[in-house]
Amino acid sequence: MPHPTLLAMPLAVLLGAVGIWSVNAGSVPTPALGAHEQIASPLPAAEIANASHAIDQLVKADLDRHNLKAAPLAGDETFLRRVYLDIMGRIPTYAEISAYSADRSSRKRQELVRALLASEGHVSRQFDWFADLLRAQTRLSDRYAGQAYLDWLKQAIREDKPYDKMVSEMLRAEGPALEPGNGATGYYLRDAGMPLDNMANTVRVFLGTQLTCAQCHNHPNDKWTRQDFFAMAAFTNGTSVQAKLNIGKGNMQELRKLEKDGSADLKNVVRQLGQTLGLKVQNNDQTSIKLPADYQYPDAKPGAPLRPHVMFGAALPVPAKGDPRDVYAAWMTAPENPRFTLVIANRMWKEAMGSGLIEPVDHLMDDSVASNPELMDYLTRLMIGVKYDLRKFQEILYSTETYQRAATKEEPAAGEPWRYQAAVLHRMTAEQTWDSLLTLVVPDLDQQKGADAQAMIAFYQDNKDKGPDDLVAMVKDIAGFRGKGKELQQEFQELRAQFDKARADKAAPDVMKQLQEKMRALGEQRRGMEMEADPYKKFIKSIPRKKAQEGKGVGQLLRASELPAPAPGNHLLRTFGQSDREMIDNSTDSPAVTQALGLLNGFVDSDVLGKGSQLAEAVAKAPGAEEKARVLFLTILTRQPSAHELAVTSTEIGASKDGWANIAWCLLNSHEFLFVQ
């Protein structure tokens, strides 16, 4: 039952209860800092629990205005599958389905939403979303280790760090990239050497505004000028990435000589140590930028210095000394900057509902109008009311009737926005597809962890205070080990050739055994040398890790969030449209022939239907053909089979040993598996 107080309020009072000023409901606000009324107290917890009902009322009012009727609520099975995919990024397991079915509570949907949002699986799902948005990669700028950045992002999600604080930490990040807890520096490492691109990406991601065109000329379709672009770029003009050993004490002359005149191995070691021990984001407190030499407008001269200036709102004082990013980050994330709040509220709405109230979500202009202005206004206020707690905001959205309605295959007419009378039917993302398949293979999937930055951070901690003499010795030792490793590799190849020839000549068994023993001993020696040549491996061994999954695909049966980002080009994730993380929101859910081939062959047969998979074990435990058929439908499609489906599939299962696998293969290759209803 909707909260009576909320529903009895006039709209203006209802929106004011969330605790923020009134913004123009008809267009995207262009704020002036400090020009709005004082922010009231945050929305109380009791009101937050009922805010979902207020959202439903605003949606209903919009439907009534357009003479549209809302679809009925989706059934429990449809809701269960949808909410697991949307919040956890995977389908529910057979055990989770059974537990939900047995729950007779009238509030089980709301309780499930809350539990899923607090789960480790949600960390994986939300990380995939953020990684796509932020173009987060395992190797940043194609040369720097990015795992510390990925770890920081996951931990921020795990601890439910407020969104405004997350953004502020990224924009203010500085210092050694491998200092514990300093992973936010990855935000600048991602665009190392491209500060103008970094600023343009920042404005697009966090303010939903595209400035890129204004880098070379006044924007042809928006109000932004080239001077606006460089005035914003001035905030981060003094921020740069350093990746070079530069110890502040002692004589660096010998190390620099190795770096300049040493062998290829020595130069490579110096470079690699610079990209770990010396990698940092630094700021030189520069508070201006020079306009380009080709600046072509009468408002300033080419090459003239330009002080930082925010692109909208009242001018802010930027100190003559110090880091101007403090002003930059504070202005960007301030509640008085409603474009910042509106953009993340709109993005969260799109993630939950399938379409933004303003589309595109990252191309806002002064005349951009939300499809439901009152709702957009309310959501903007609500985000501030929950203090940018995305988990709490999502709990409200996923608890609405709007989210829980049955899906429709019908789309709005061309040029018409989605009115949310029904859920948006859509394909799974690449990550949802992969993680759902793994759910059928791996027990406790959400607890399986891949590589992290602990080893590299430990290496940094152990060596960061070494002086030049120790660093020179270290460089020479590592280069020497690598050279010896190459020699051992050559010896091993020669020995292997001898072994192959002896086998072809049908040599005596004792001769073959001696060659095998020599190869084994040489292989062990070579591996030991490789360990010494890689300064991180010994730290990897020293860090306790959970036991990897046994069976096929050891080390690879991990959620998308735990694999290298992005996955290799031939991985099923990439086949199904995972972003290459080169551009913002660059993933796709478009169908392709290669996707069908990926499901028809390979991983499904070898792992999902293989012996020891979670699916195979669940089917094996089910008594009788009909019960096995029910297990297959529930585990793969999260629903019971119809009477006709049960009759057909149980007959096939009872007819042969592999009958269950044939049915499973058909269900996994169906459109129903790939779509979210």
Secondary structure, DSSP 8 states (H G I E B T S, - for coil): ---HHHHHS-HHHHHHTTS-----TTS-----TT-S--------HHHHHHHHHHHHHHHHHHHHHTT-----B--HHHHHHHHIIIIISS---HHHHHHHHH---TTHHHHHHHHHHTSHHHHHHHHHHHHHHHT--SEETTTEE-HHHHHHHHHHHHTT--HHHHHHHHHH--EETTSTT-GGGHHHHTTTT-HHHHHHHHHHHHH----GGGGTS--SSSS--HHHHHHHHGGGTTEEEEES---SSS--HHHHHHHHHS-HHHHHHHHHHHTTTTEEEEE-----EE--TT---TTS-TT-EE----SSSS-----SSS-THHHHHHHHH-TT-HHHHHHHHHHHHHHHHSS-SSSSTT---TT---SSHHHHHHHHHHHHHTTT-HHHHHHHHHTSHHHHB-EES----TT-----SSEE-EE--HHHHHHHHHHTT-TTGGG-----SHHHHHHHHHHTT--HHHHHHHHHHHHHHHHHHHHHHHHHHHHHHHHHHHHHTT--HHHHHHHHHHHHHHHHHHHHHHHHHSTTHHHHHHS-------STTTTT---GGGS-SS--TTSHHHHTT---SSSTT-------HHHHHHHHSTHIIIIISSTT-HHHHHHHHS-SHHHHHHHHHHHHHSS---HHHHHHHHHHHHH-TTHHHHHHHHHHTSHHHHEE-
